[in-house]
């Protein structure tokens, strides 16, 4: 009973969440910081599926403020 256009939106969101779960986040030596590789294909897929900027998402995944 869900319209096809809504189904595609739901599938895009679910696919983005699954890619986010596969993202590799590297911890730094002190344990208080982390980073995400610029070349991580899962981050690129996540950003393209949701239409968000790669650099901004990469930054805010690793910073609380």
PEGIJO-V910205 format. One record per backbone hydrogen bond with DSSP energy under -1.0 kcal/mol. NH is the residue of the N-H (numbers start at 1). CO is the residue of the C=O. If there is no record, write none. Layout:
BEGIN
((NH CO) (NH CO))
END
This chain:
BEGIN
((7 3) (8 4) (9 5) (10 6) (11 7) (12 8) (13 9) (14 10) (15 11) (16 12) (17 13) (18 14) (19 15) (20 16) (21 17) (23 20) (26 35) (28 33) (31 28) (35 26) (40 37) (44 40) (45 41) (46 42) (47 43) (48 44) (49 45) (50 46) (51 47) (52 47) (57 53) (58 54) (59 55) (60 56) (61 57) (62 59))
END
